[in-house]
Amino acid sequence: MKHPNKSKSPDAAGLTQNEKTNKTQLDSMLENLSMVDDWALITLVFSVQFSLKKVLFYCEWQPYLSTQKQLAKLAGSQAYFDAWHRFVSRLTSQQGWTILMLCGGAK
């Protein structure tokens, strides 16, 4: 028996032709998407800035990247969570996306 819709048959990677086309369009759109957020004050000393460039999220710290122990404390703070939430909210509203984010470690 023939498959009713050949264009929707999965290939070796398990993607249908429609899924491949959608993935290619999404990859192309994300490749050209870039966004930089304002600096957010996390403590009296440290600030953070989030950005998205060519499908990668970046997080930059000022005045320097602290020790791992201190960074864990900073990244678990409410100020850091609020800054990250503002960045993701701005990104999703500009792009018309709906994203579910689960952030672990926040206290």
Gaussian input, Z-matrix of N, CA and C with variables (Angstrom, degrees):
# hf/3-21g

backbone

0 1
 N
 C     1     B1
 C     2     B2     1     A1
 N     3     B3     2     A2     1     D1
 C     4     B4     3     A3     2     D2
 C     5     B5     4     A4     3     D3
 N     6     B6     5     A5     4     D4
 C     7     B7     6     A6     5     D5
 C     8     B8     7     A7     6     D6
 N     9     B9     8     A8     7     D7
 C    10    B10     9     A9     8     D8
 C    11    B11    10    A10     9     D9
 N    12    B12    11    A11    10    D10
 C    13    B13    12    A12    11    D11
 C    14    B14    13    A13    12    D12
 N    15    B15    14    A14    13    D13
 C    16    B16    15    A15    14    D14
 C    17    B17    16    A16    15    D15
 N    18    B18    17    A17    16    D16
 C    19    B19    18    A18    17    D17
 C    20    B20    19    A19    18    D18
 N    21    B21    20    A20    19    D19
 C    22    B22    21    A21    20    D20
 C    23    B23    22    A22    21    D21
 N    24    B24    23    A23    22    D22
 C    25    B25    24    A24    23    D23
 C    26    B26    25    A25    24    D24
 N    27    B27    26    A26    25    D25
 C    28    B28    27    A27    26    D26
 C    29    B29    28    A28    27    D27
 N    30    B30    29    A29    28    D28
 C    31    B31    30    A30    29    D29
 C    32    B32    31    A31    30    D30
 N    33    B33    32    A32    31    D31
 C    34    B34    33    A33    32    D32
 C    35    B35    34    A34    33    D33
 N    36    B36    35    A35    34    D34
 C    37    B37    36    A36    35    D35
 C    38    B38    37    A37    36    D36
 N    39    B39    38    A38    37    D37
 C    40    B40    39    A39    38    D38
 C    41    B41    40    A40    39    D39
 N    42    B42    41    A41    40    D40
 C    43    B43    42    A42    41    D41
 C    44    B44    43    A43    42    D42
 N    45    B45    44    A44    43    D43
 C    46    B46    45    A45    44    D44
 C    47    B47    46    A46    45    D45
 N    48    B48    47    A47    46    D46
 C    49    B49    48    A48    47    D47
 C    50    B50    49    A49    48    D48
 N    51    B51    50    A50    49    D49
 C    52    B52    51    A51    50    D50
 C    53    B53    52    A52    51    D51
 N    54    B54    53    A53    52    D52
 C    55    B55    54    A54    53    D53
 C    56    B56    55    A55    54    D54
 N    57    B57    56    A56    55    D55
 C    58    B58    57    A57    56    D56
 C    59    B59    58    A58    57    D57
 N    60    B60    59    A59    58    D58
 C    61    B61    60    A60    59    D59
 C    62    B62    61    A61    60    D60
 N    63    B63    62    A62    61    D61
 C    64    B64    63    A63    62    D62
 C    65    B65    64    A64    63    D63
 N    66    B66    65    A65    64    D64
 C    67    B67    66    A66    65    D65
 C    68    B68    67    A67    66    D66
 N    69    B69    68    A68    67    D67
 C    70    B70    69    A69    68    D68
 C    71    B71    70    A70    69    D69
 N    72    B72    71    A71    70    D70
 C    73    B73    72    A72    71    D71
 C    74    B74    73    A73    72    D72
 N    75    B75    74    A74    73    D73
 C    76    B76    75    A75    74    D74
 C    77    B77    76    A76    75    D75
 N    78    B78    77    A77    76    D76
 C    79    B79    78    A78    77    D77
 C    80    B80    79    A79    78    D78
 N    81    B81    80    A80    79    D79
 C    82    B82    81    A81    80    D80
 C    83    B83    82    A82    81    D81
 N    84    B84    83    A83    82    D82
 C    85    B85    84    A84    83    D83
 C    86    B86    85    A85    84    D84
 N    87    B87    86    A86    85    D85
 C    88    B88    87    A87    86    D86
 C    89    B89    88    A88    87    D87
 N    90    B90    89    A89    88    D88
 C    91    B91    90    A90    89    D89
 C    92    B92    91    A91    90    D90
 N    93    B93    92    A92    91    D91
 C    94    B94    93    A93    92    D92
 C    95    B95    94    A94    93    D93
 N    96    B96    95    A95    94    D94
 C    97    B97    96    A96    95    D95
 C    98    B98    97    A97    96    D96
 N    99    B99    98    A98    97    D97
 C   100   B100    99    A99    98    D98
 C   101   B101   100   A100    99    D99
 N   102   B102   101   A101   100   D100
 C   103   B103   102   A102   101   D101
 C   104   B104   103   A103   102   D102
 N   105   B105   104   A104   103   D103
 C   106   B106   105   A105   104   D104
 C   107   B107   106   A106   105   D105
 N   108   B108   107   A107   106   D106
 C   109   B109   108   A108   107   D107
 C   110   B110   109   A109   108   D108
 N   111   B111   110   A110   109   D109
 C   112   B112   111   A111   110   D110
 C   113   B113   112   A112   111   D111
 N   114   B114   113   A113   112   D112
 C   115   B115   114   A114   113   D113
 C   116   B116   115   A115   114   D114
 N   117   B117   116   A116   115   D115
 C   118   B118   117   A117   116   D116
 C   119   B119   118   A118   117   D117
 N   120   B120   119   A119   118   D118
 C   121   B121   120   A120   119   D119
 C   122   B122   121   A121   120   D120
 N   123   B123   122   A122   121   D121
 C   124   B124   123   A123   122   D122
 C   125   B125   124   A124   123   D123
 N   126   B126   125   A125   124   D124
 C   127   B127   126   A126   125   D125
 C   128   B128   127   A127   126   D126
 N   129   B129   128   A128   127   D127
 C   130   B130   129   A129   128   D128
 C   131   B131   130   A130   129   D129
 N   132   B132   131   A131   130   D130
 C   133   B133   132   A132   131   D131
 C   134   B134   133   A133   132   D132
 N   135   B135   134   A134   133   D133
 C   136   B136   135   A135   134   D134
 C   137   B137   136   A136   135   D135
 N   138   B138   137   A137   136   D136
 C   139   B139   138   A138   137   D137
 C   140   B140   139   A139   138   D138
 N   141   B141   140   A140   139   D139
 C   142   B142   141   A141   140   D140
 C   143   B143   142   A142   141   D141
 N   144   B144   143   A143   142   D142
 C   145   B145   144   A144   143   D143
 C   146   B146   145   A145   144   D144
 N   147   B147   146   A146   145   D145
 C   148   B148   147   A147   146   D146
 C   149   B149   148   A148   147   D147
 N   150   B150   149   A149   148   D148
 C   151   B151   150   A150   149   D149
 C   152   B152   151   A151   150   D150
 N   153   B153   152   A152   151   D151
 C   154   B154   153   A153   152   D152
 C   155   B155   154   A154   153   D153
 N   156   B156   155   A155   154   D154
 C   157   B157   156   A156   155   D155
 C   158   B158   157   A157   156   D156
 N   159   B159   158   A158   157   D157
 C   160   B160   159   A159   158   D158
 C   161   B161   160   A160   159   D159
 N   162   B162   161   A161   160   D160
 C   163   B163   162   A162   161   D161
 C   164   B164   163   A163   162   D162
 N   165   B165   164   A164   163   D163
 C   166   B166   165   A165   164   D164
 C   167   B167   166   A166   165   D165
 N   168   B168   167   A167   166   D166
 C   169   B169   168   A168   167   D167
 C   170   B170   169   A169   168   D168
 N   171   B171   170   A170   169   D169
 C   172   B172   171   A171   170   D170
 C   173   B173   172   A172   171   D171
 N   174   B174   173   A173   172   D172
 C   175   B175   174   A174   173   D173
 C   176   B176   175   A175   174   D174
 N   177   B177   176   A176   175   D175
 C   178   B178   177   A177   176   D176
 C   179   B179   178   A178   177   D177
 N   180   B180   179   A179   178   D178
 C   181   B181   180   A180   179   D179
 C   182   B182   181   A181   180   D180
 N   183   B183   182   A182   181   D181
 C   184   B184   183   A183   182   D182
 C   185   B185   184   A184   183   D183
 N   186   B186   185   A185   184   D184
 C   187   B187   186   A186   185   D185
 C   188   B188   187   A187   186   D186
 N   189   B189   188   A188   187   D187
 C   190   B190   189   A189   188   D188
 C   191   B191   190   A190   189   D189
 N   192   B192   191   A191   190   D190
 C   193   B193   192   A192   191   D191
 C   194   B194   193   A193   192   D192
 N   195   B195   194   A194   193   D193
 C   196   B196   195   A195   194   D194
 C   197   B197   196   A196   195   D195
 N   198   B198   197   A197   196   D196
 C   199   B199   198   A198   197   D197
 C   200   B200   199   A199   198   D198
 N   201   B201   200   A200   199   D199
 C   202   B202   201   A201   200   D200
 C   203   B203   202   A202   201   D201
 N   204   B204   203   A203   202   D202
 C   205   B205   204   A204   203   D203
 C   206   B206   205   A205   204   D204
 N   207   B207   206   A206   205   D205
 C   208   B208   207   A207   206   D206
 C   209   B209   208   A208   207   D207
 N   210   B210   209   A209   208   D208
 C   211   B211   210   A210   209   D209
 C   212   B212   211   A211   210   D210
 N   213   B213   212   A212   211   D211
 C   214   B214   213   A213   212   D212
 C   215   B215   214   A214   213   D213
 N   216   B216   215   A215   214   D214
 C   217   B217   216   A216   215   D215
 C   218   B218   217   A217   216   D216
 N   219   B219   218   A218   217   D217
 C   220   B220   219   A219   218   D218
 C   221   B221   220   A220   219   D219
 N   222   B222   221   A221   220   D220
 C   223   B223   222   A222   221   D221
 C   224   B224   223   A223   222   D222
 N   225   B225   224   A224   223   D223
 C   226   B226   225   A225   224   D224
 C   227   B227   226   A226   225   D225
 N   228   B228   227   A227   226   D226
 C   229   B229   228   A228   227   D227
 C   230   B230   229   A229   228   D228
 N   231   B231   230   A230   229   D229
 C   232   B232   231   A231   230   D230
 C   233   B233   232   A232   231   D231
 N   234   B234   233   A233   232   D232
 C   235   B235   234   A234   233   D233
 C   236   B236   235   A235   234   D234
 N   237   B237   236   A236   235   D235
 C   238   B238   237   A237   236   D236
 C   239   B239   238   A238   237   D237
 N   240   B240   239   A239   238   D238
 C   241   B241   240   A240   239   D239
 C   242   B242   241   A241   240   D240
 N   243   B243   242   A242   241   D241
 C   244   B244   243   A243   242   D242
 C   245   B245   244   A244   243   D243
 N   246   B246   245   A245   244   D244
 C   247   B247   246   A246   245   D245
 C   248   B248   247   A247   246   D246
 N   249   B249   248   A248   247   D247
 C   250   B250   249   A249   248   D248
 C   251   B251   250   A250   249   D249
 N   252   B252   251   A251   250   D250
 C   253   B253   252   A252   251   D251
 C   254   B254   253   A253   252   D252
 N   255   B255   254   A254   253   D253
 C   256   B256   255   A255   254   D254
 C   257   B257   256   A256   255   D255
 N   258   B258   257   A257   256   D256
 C   259   B259   258   A258   257   D257
 C   260   B260   259   A259   258   D258
 N   261   B261   260   A260   259   D259
 C   262   B262   261   A261   260   D260
 C   263   B263   262   A262   261   D261
 N   264   B264   263   A263   262   D262
 C   265   B265   264   A264   263   D263
 C   266   B266   265   A265   264   D264
 N   267   B267   266   A266   265   D265
 C   268   B268   267   A267   266   D266
 C   269   B269   268   A268   267   D267
 N   270   B270   269   A269   268   D268
 C   271   B271   270   A270   269   D269
 C   272   B272   271   A271   270   D270
 N   273   B273   272   A272   271   D271
 C   274   B274   273   A273   272   D272
 C   275   B275   274   A274   273   D273
 N   276   B276   275   A275   274   D274
 C   277   B277   276   A276   275   D275
 C   278   B278   277   A277   276   D276
 N   279   B279   278   A278   277   D277
 C   280   B280   279   A279   278   D278
 C   281   B281   280   A280   279   D279
 N   282   B282   281   A281   280   D280
 C   283   B283   282   A282   281   D281
 C   284   B284   283   A283   282   D282
 N   285   B285   284   A284   283   D283
 C   286   B286   285   A285   284   D284
 C   287   B287   286   A286   285   D285
 N   288   B288   287   A287   286   D286
 C   289   B289   288   A288   287   D287
 C   290   B290   289   A289   288   D288
 N   291   B291   290   A290   289   D289
 C   292   B292   291   A291   290   D290
 C   293   B293   292   A292   291   D291
 N   294   B294   293   A293   292   D292
 C   295   B295   294   A294   293   D293
 C   296   B296   295   A295   294   D294
 N   297   B297   296   A296   295   D295
 C   298   B298   297   A297   296   D296
 C   299   B299   298   A298   297   D297
 N   300   B300   299   A299   298   D298
 C   301   B301   300   A300   299   D299
 C   302   B302   301   A301   300   D300
 N   303   B303   302   A302   301   D301
 C   304   B304   303   A303   302   D302
 C   305   B305   304   A304   303   D303
 N   306   B306   305   A305   304   D304
 C   307   B307   306   A306   305   D305
 C   308   B308   307   A307   306   D306
 N   309   B309   308   A308   307   D307
 C   310   B310   309   A309   308   D308
 C   311   B311   310   A310   309   D309
 N   312   B312   311   A311   310   D310
 C   313   B313   312   A312   311   D311
 C   314   B314   313   A313   312   D312
 N   315   B315   314   A314   313   D313
 C   316   B316   315   A315   314   D314
 C   317   B317   316   A316   315   D315
 N   318   B318   317   A317   316   D316
 C   319   B319   318   A318   317   D317
 C   320   B320   319   A319   318   D318

   B1=1.4438
   B2=1.5196
   B3=1.3215
   B4=1.4524
   B5=1.5180
   B6=1.3295
   B7=1.4599
   B8=1.5251
   B9=1.3449
   B10=1.4641
   B11=1.5266
   B12=1.3280
   B13=1.4619
   B14=1.5244
   B15=1.3228
   B16=1.4589
   B17=1.5223
   B18=1.3524
   B19=1.4680
   B20=1.5222
   B21=1.3222
   B22=1.4548
   B23=1.5247
   B24=1.3243
   B25=1.4575
   B26=1.5180
   B27=1.3275
   B28=1.4577
   B29=1.5269
   B30=1.3314
   B31=1.4601
   B32=1.5217
   B33=1.3265
   B34=1.4702
   B35=1.5201
   B36=1.3501
   B37=1.4679
   B38=1.5269
   B39=1.3247
   B40=1.4593
   B41=1.5129
   B42=1.3447
   B43=1.4635
   B44=1.5207
   B45=1.3227
   B46=1.4565
   B47=1.5186
   B48=1.3249
   B49=1.4647
   B50=1.5284
   B51=1.3215
   B52=1.4708
   B53=1.5235
   B54=1.3295
   B55=1.4667
   B56=1.5203
   B57=1.3478
   B58=1.4732
   B59=1.5262
   B60=1.3295
   B61=1.4690
   B62=1.5232
   B63=1.3303
   B64=1.4637
   B65=1.5236
   B66=1.3364
   B67=1.4650
   B68=1.5231
   B69=1.3240
   B70=1.4640
   B71=1.5228
   B72=1.3226
   B73=1.4701
   B74=1.5179
   B75=1.3269
   B76=1.4612
   B77=1.5209
   B78=1.3379
   B79=1.4646
   B80=1.5172
   B81=1.3265
   B82=1.4599
   B83=1.5243
   B84=1.3236
   B85=1.4614
   B86=1.5311
   B87=1.3287
   B88=1.4598
   B89=1.5261
   B90=1.3244
   B91=1.4595
   B92=1.5281
   B93=1.3159
   B94=1.4628
   B95=1.5310
   B96=1.3150
   B97=1.4579
   B98=1.5229
   B99=1.3120
   B100=1.4616
   B101=1.5186
   B102=1.3069
   B103=1.4548
   B104=1.5226
   B105=1.3154
   B106=1.4641
   B107=1.5187
   B108=1.3068
   B109=1.4597
   B110=1.5258
   B111=1.3208
   B112=1.4614
   B113=1.5314
   B114=1.3201
   B115=1.4626
   B116=1.5244
   B117=1.3216
   B118=1.4659
   B119=1.5245
   B120=1.3028
   B121=1.4643
   B122=1.5262
   B123=1.3307
   B124=1.4659
   B125=1.5264
   B126=1.3267
   B127=1.4691
   B128=1.5274
   B129=1.3078
   B130=1.4624
   B131=1.5298
   B132=1.3262
   B133=1.4639
   B134=1.5299
   B135=1.3360
   B136=1.4597
   B137=1.5214
   B138=1.3396
   B139=1.4638
   B140=1.5168
   B141=1.3265
   B142=1.4598
   B143=1.5260
   B144=1.3378
   B145=1.4613
   B146=1.5221
   B147=1.3296
   B148=1.4561
   B149=1.5193
   B150=1.3260
   B151=1.4562
   B152=1.5172
   B153=1.3204
   B154=1.4581
   B155=1.5149
   B156=1.3201
   B157=1.4632
   B158=1.5161
   B159=1.3240
   B160=1.4729
   B161=1.5211
   B162=1.2971
   B163=1.4599
   B164=1.5299
   B165=1.3226
   B166=1.4569
   B167=1.5240
   B168=1.3178
   B169=1.4539
   B170=1.5226
   B171=1.3283
   B172=1.4595
   B173=1.5239
   B174=1.3140
   B175=1.4546
   B176=1.5275
   B177=1.3231
   B178=1.4599
   B179=1.5232
   B180=1.3094
   B181=1.4611
   B182=1.5225
   B183=1.3167
   B184=1.4730
   B185=1.5085
   B186=1.2854
   B187=1.4608
   B188=1.5216
   B189=1.3372
   B190=1.4590
   B191=1.5159
   B192=1.3130
   B193=1.4607
   B194=1.5218
   B195=1.2926
   B196=1.4689
   B197=1.5307
   B198=1.3208
   B199=1.4657
   B200=1.5253
   B201=1.3101
   B202=1.4578
   B203=1.5282
   B204=1.3018
   B205=1.4702
   B206=1.5306
   B207=1.3315
   B208=1.4591
   B209=1.5321
   B210=1.3284
   B211=1.4568
   B212=1.5256
   B213=1.3141
   B214=1.4660
   B215=1.5246
   B216=1.3215
   B217=1.4658
   B218=1.5322
   B219=1.3413
   B220=1.4711
   B221=1.5302
   B222=1.3432
   B223=1.4613
   B224=1.5332
   B225=1.3029
   B226=1.4594
   B227=1.5157
   B228=1.3291
   B229=1.4631
   B230=1.5284
   B231=1.2980
   B232=1.4597
   B233=1.5334
   B234=1.3288
   B235=1.4677
   B236=1.5339
   B237=1.3328
   B238=1.4671
   B239=1.5318
   B240=1.3292
   B241=1.4595
   B242=1.5298
   B243=1.3242
   B244=1.4689
   B245=1.5267
   B246=1.3248
   B247=1.4658
   B248=1.5277
   B249=1.3299
   B250=1.4647
   B251=1.5274
   B252=1.3014
   B253=1.4621
   B254=1.5299
   B255=1.3436
   B256=1.4776
   B257=1.5261
   B258=1.3392
   B259=1.4614
   B260=1.5266
   B261=1.3194
   B262=1.4596
   B263=1.5311
   B264=1.3225
   B265=1.4686
   B266=1.5266
   B267=1.3252
   B268=1.4682
   B269=1.5340
   B270=1.3172
   B271=1.4644
   B272=1.5240
   B273=1.3217
   B274=1.4658
   B275=1.5222
   B276=1.3242
   B277=1.4657
   B278=1.5255
   B279=1.3253
   B280=1.4623
   B281=1.5212
   B282=1.3269
   B283=1.4591
   B284=1.5263
   B285=1.3257
   B286=1.4573
   B287=1.5197
   B288=1.3161
   B289=1.4566
   B290=1.5214
   B291=1.3180
   B292=1.4525
   B293=1.5203
   B294=1.3150
   B295=1.4533
   B296=1.5208
   B297=1.3060
   B298=1.4559
   B299=1.5114
   B300=1.3216
   B301=1.4644
   B302=1.5120
   B303=1.2940
   B304=1.4542
   B305=1.5092
   B306=1.3095
   B307=1.4633
   B308=1.5260
   B309=1.2971
   B310=1.4497
   B311=1.5143
   B312=1.2765
   B313=1.4553
   B314=1.5036
   B315=1.3189
   B316=1.4632
   B317=1.5247
   B318=1.3179
   B319=1.4634
   B320=1.5057
   A1=108.98
   A2=117.19
   A3=121.79
   A4=109.93
   A5=114.49
   A6=120.10
   A7=108.04
   A8=118.89
   A9=121.27
   A10=114.12
   A11=118.12
   A12=119.31
   A13=108.05
   A14=116.46
   A15=121.11
   A16=111.99
   A17=118.40
   A18=120.71
   A19=111.82
   A20=116.80
   A21=119.35
   A22=112.79
   A23=117.04
   A24=119.59
   A25=109.48
   A26=118.41
   A27=119.69
   A28=111.71
   A29=115.98
   A30=120.70
   A31=109.20
   A32=116.86
   A33=120.83
   A34=111.97
   A35=117.10
   A36=120.40
   A37=111.60
   A38=117.27
   A39=120.27
   A40=113.72
   A41=118.23
   A42=121.18
   A43=110.01
   A44=116.77
   A45=120.11
   A46=108.44
   A47=116.51
   A48=120.50
   A49=110.45
   A50=117.01
   A51=120.96
   A52=111.00
   A53=117.10
   A54=120.60
   A55=111.12
   A56=116.67
   A57=119.98
   A58=110.46
   A59=116.36
   A60=120.67
   A61=110.41
   A62=117.10
   A63=120.81
   A64=111.44
   A65=117.13
   A66=121.35
   A67=110.47
   A68=117.10
   A69=121.10
   A70=110.55
   A71=116.93
   A72=120.33
   A73=111.06
   A74=117.59
   A75=121.62
   A76=110.61
   A77=117.23
   A78=120.62
   A79=111.01
   A80=116.50
   A81=120.83
   A82=110.91
   A83=116.91
   A84=121.23
   A85=110.70
   A86=117.08
   A87=120.98
   A88=111.63
   A89=116.93
   A90=120.78
   A91=111.16
   A92=116.65
   A93=121.37
   A94=113.27
   A95=117.10
   A96=121.47
   A97=110.37
   A98=115.88
   A99=119.02
   A100=108.25
   A101=115.20
   A102=120.69
   A103=108.25
   A104=115.86
   A105=121.41
   A106=107.50
   A107=116.07
   A108=121.34
   A109=109.58
   A110=116.39
   A111=121.58
   A112=109.44
   A113=115.53
   A114=120.59
   A115=108.81
   A116=115.82
   A117=121.70
   A118=108.28
   A119=116.34
   A120=122.04
   A121=108.58
   A122=116.12
   A123=121.19
   A124=110.20
   A125=116.48
   A126=122.29
   A127=106.07
   A128=117.06
   A129=119.80
   A130=111.51
   A131=117.01
   A132=121.37
   A133=112.43
   A134=117.57
   A135=121.54
   A136=113.38
   A137=113.96
   A138=122.83
   A139=108.11
   A140=115.25
   A141=120.46
   A142=108.88
   A143=114.82
   A144=121.06
   A145=108.11
   A146=116.26
   A147=121.65
   A148=108.92
   A149=115.48
   A150=120.24
   A151=109.55
   A152=114.60
   A153=122.70
   A154=106.52
   A155=116.02
   A156=120.98
   A157=108.38
   A158=115.33
   A159=121.49
   A160=111.94
   A161=117.04
   A162=126.34
   A163=114.06
   A164=119.21
   A165=121.83
   A166=110.72
   A167=115.88
   A168=121.43
   A169=109.03
   A170=115.76
   A171=121.43
   A172=109.31
   A173=115.18
   A174=122.22
   A175=106.25
   A176=116.73
   A177=121.13
   A178=109.53
   A179=115.70
   A180=121.84
   A181=110.51
   A182=115.71
   A183=121.31
   A184=108.20
   A185=121.21
   A186=127.36
   A187=112.95
   A188=120.04
   A189=123.10
   A190=108.16
   A191=115.62
   A192=120.96
   A193=107.57
   A194=116.21
   A195=120.91
   A196=111.52
   A197=115.18
   A198=120.88
   A199=109.42
   A200=116.16
   A201=120.63
   A202=111.42
   A203=117.31
   A204=121.18
   A205=110.48
   A206=115.96
   A207=119.97
   A208=110.80
   A209=116.70
   A210=121.15
   A211=110.86
   A212=117.18
   A213=121.08
   A214=110.64
   A215=116.17
   A216=120.05
   A217=110.65
   A218=116.96
   A219=121.09
   A220=111.19
   A221=115.87
   A222=120.54
   A223=111.95
   A224=117.54
   A225=121.12
   A226=113.34
   A227=116.23
   A228=119.43
   A229=111.96
   A230=115.56
   A231=121.44
   A232=110.72
   A233=117.75
   A234=121.35
   A235=110.77
   A236=116.94
   A237=120.99
   A238=109.87
   A239=116.43
   A240=120.60
   A241=110.38
   A242=117.61
   A243=121.02
   A244=111.63
   A245=116.98
   A246=121.39
   A247=110.59
   A248=116.93
   A249=121.76
   A250=110.27
   A251=116.94
   A252=121.58
   A253=110.72
   A254=117.57
   A255=120.85
   A256=110.98
   A257=116.57
   A258=120.68
   A259=110.98
   A260=117.21
   A261=120.97
   A262=110.80
   A263=117.93
   A264=121.00
   A265=111.08
   A266=116.15
   A267=120.19
   A268=110.61
   A269=116.22
   A270=120.98
   A271=111.05
   A272=116.90
   A273=120.03
   A274=111.86
   A275=117.50
   A276=118.85
   A277=110.87
   A278=118.16
   A279=120.99
   A280=111.97
   A281=116.55
   A282=120.75
   A283=113.15
   A284=117.40
   A285=120.47
   A286=112.81
   A287=116.62
   A288=122.45
   A289=111.11
   A290=115.16
   A291=122.36
   A292=106.28
   A293=116.48
   A294=121.38
   A295=109.06
   A296=115.95
   A297=122.02
   A298=106.76
   A299=116.83
   A300=120.86
   A301=108.98
   A302=115.33
   A303=121.95
   A304=107.61
   A305=116.19
   A306=121.09
   A307=108.40
   A308=116.39
   A309=120.76
   A310=110.84
   A311=116.76
   A312=121.69
   A313=115.21
   A314=119.30
   A315=120.52
   A316=109.27
   A317=115.64
   A318=120.19
   A319=110.59
   D1=135.54
   D2=-179.99
   D3=-81.03
   D4=148.71
   D5=175.38
   D6=-69.85
   D7=133.70
   D8=-174.18
   D9=-63.08
   D10=-29.17
   D11=-177.39
   D12=-138.29
   D13=96.48
   D14=-175.71
   D15=-58.56
   D16=-35.72
   D17=-177.01
   D18=-66.30
   D19=-17.19
   D20=-179.89
   D21=-102.36
   D22=4.87
   D23=177.86
   D24=-73.40
   D25=134.59
   D26=179.79
   D27=-66.99
   D28=145.61
   D29=174.88
   D30=-89.72
   D31=-169.50
   D32=-177.87
   D33=-61.54
   D34=-29.51
   D35=179.72
   D36=-82.50
   D37=-5.08
   D38=178.46
   D39=88.77
   D40=9.20
   D41=-179.98
   D42=-105.63
   D43=137.55
   D44=173.35
   D45=-76.52
   D46=167.50
   D47=178.92
   D48=-61.31
   D49=-39.48
   D50=178.08
   D51=-62.98
   D52=-42.49
   D53=178.94
   D54=-65.37
   D55=-38.76
   D56=177.85
   D57=-63.20
   D58=-43.59
   D59=179.65
   D60=-62.67
   D61=-45.91
   D62=178.75
   D63=-62.81
   D64=-41.11
   D65=179.09
   D66=-64.09
   D67=-42.49
   D68=178.94
   D69=-63.12
   D70=-43.34
   D71=178.40
   D72=-63.88
   D73=-42.57
   D74=179.16
   D75=-65.38
   D76=-44.92
   D77=178.37
   D78=-59.08
   D79=-42.51
   D80=179.59
   D81=-63.92
   D82=-42.94
   D83=179.55
   D84=-64.38
   D85=-44.94
   D86=-179.08
   D87=-67.77
   D88=-34.01
   D89=-179.44
   D90=-60.78
   D91=-33.00
   D92=-178.01
   D93=-94.39
   D94=-3.65
   D95=-177.31
   D96=-85.40
   D97=128.65
   D98=173.50
   D99=-143.94
   D100=145.50
   D101=-177.34
   D102=-155.31
   D103=138.22
   D104=177.60
   D105=-126.40
   D106=132.00
   D107=179.56
   D108=-93.39
   D109=165.49
   D110=175.65
   D111=-71.40
   D112=159.79
   D113=175.02
   D114=-68.13
   D115=137.14
   D116=178.42
   D117=-116.45
   D118=129.34
   D119=178.50
   D120=-77.11
   D121=120.31
   D122=-179.71
   D123=-96.79
   D124=-43.59
   D125=173.26
   D126=-135.72
   D127=-176.21
   D128=177.37
   D129=-65.47
   D130=-19.89
   D131=-178.00
   D132=-104.04
   D133=-43.66
   D134=-170.37
   D135=-101.99
   D136=139.76
   D137=173.15
   D138=-126.51
   D139=156.15
   D140=-180.00
   D141=-132.30
   D142=148.83
   D143=176.19
   D144=-135.65
   D145=129.13
   D146=178.20
   D147=-102.32
   D148=146.83
   D149=176.00
   D150=-149.77
   D151=159.83
   D152=176.31
   D153=-128.37
   D154=121.98
   D155=179.68
   D156=-140.07
   D157=121.73
   D158=177.18
   D159=49.79
   D160=54.19
   D161=172.71
   D162=74.42
   D163=3.37
   D164=-179.20
   D165=-114.57
   D166=136.23
   D167=174.05
   D168=-87.49
   D169=138.64
   D170=177.44
   D171=-124.31
   D172=150.71
   D173=177.17
   D174=-135.25
   D175=115.09
   D176=-177.94
   D177=-112.36
   D178=138.44
   D179=-178.26
   D180=-111.37
   D181=146.24
   D182=171.66
   D183=-129.87
   D184=143.30
   D185=6.97
   D186=-82.58
   D187=-12.74
   D188=179.76
   D189=-162.35
   D190=165.58
   D191=175.43
   D192=-79.83
   D193=119.10
   D194=-174.52
   D195=-75.95
   D196=179.12
   D197=178.06
   D198=-64.02
   D199=161.95
   D200=-178.17
   D201=-59.87
   D202=-40.98
   D203=-179.79
   D204=-65.05
   D205=-45.43
   D206=-179.81
   D207=-68.29
   D208=-38.10
   D209=178.84
   D210=-62.86
   D211=-40.30
   D212=177.70
   D213=-61.05
   D214=-39.89
   D215=178.75
   D216=-67.96
   D217=-43.50
   D218=179.48
   D219=-63.19
   D220=-45.27
   D221=-177.60
   D222=-71.14
   D223=-15.74
   D224=176.51
   D225=-93.25
   D226=0.78
   D227=-176.63
   D228=-81.82
   D229=158.06
   D230=178.60
   D231=-65.33
   D232=-36.16
   D233=179.91
   D234=-62.70
   D235=-40.84
   D236=177.89
   D237=-65.54
   D238=-46.73
   D239=179.35
   D240=-59.11
   D241=-43.14
   D242=179.67
   D243=-62.97
   D244=-41.77
   D245=178.76
   D246=-63.93
   D247=-44.52
   D248=178.48
   D249=-63.50
   D250=-42.77
   D251=179.59
   D252=-62.51
   D253=-42.64
   D254=177.60
   D255=-60.67
   D256=-42.75
   D257=-179.78
   D258=-63.24
   D259=-50.28
   D260=-178.65
   D261=-65.32
   D262=-38.80
   D263=178.22
   D264=-63.27
   D265=-42.42
   D266=178.55
   D267=-64.50
   D268=-43.04
   D269=179.20
   D270=-61.57
   D271=-48.23
   D272=-177.35
   D273=-67.63
   D274=-36.56
   D275=-179.93
   D276=-70.25
   D277=-36.70
   D278=178.45
   D279=-68.32
   D280=-35.03
   D281=-176.63
   D282=-93.72
   D283=-11.81
   D284=-177.94
   D285=74.35
   D286=27.61
   D287=-178.46
   D288=-95.10
   D289=160.52
   D290=168.37
   D291=-119.97
   D292=123.30
   D293=-177.79
   D294=-127.89
   D295=136.87
   D296=172.34
   D297=-105.67
   D298=119.84
   D299=-179.87
   D300=-117.75
   D301=131.48
   D302=174.70
   D303=-110.92
   D304=115.31
   D305=-177.05
   D306=-108.65
   D307=118.96
   D308=179.45
   D309=-97.88
   D310=154.76
   D311=174.38
   D312=93.76
   D313=-14.80
   D314=178.85
   D315=-69.44
   D316=138.62
   D317=-177.65
   D318=-106.83

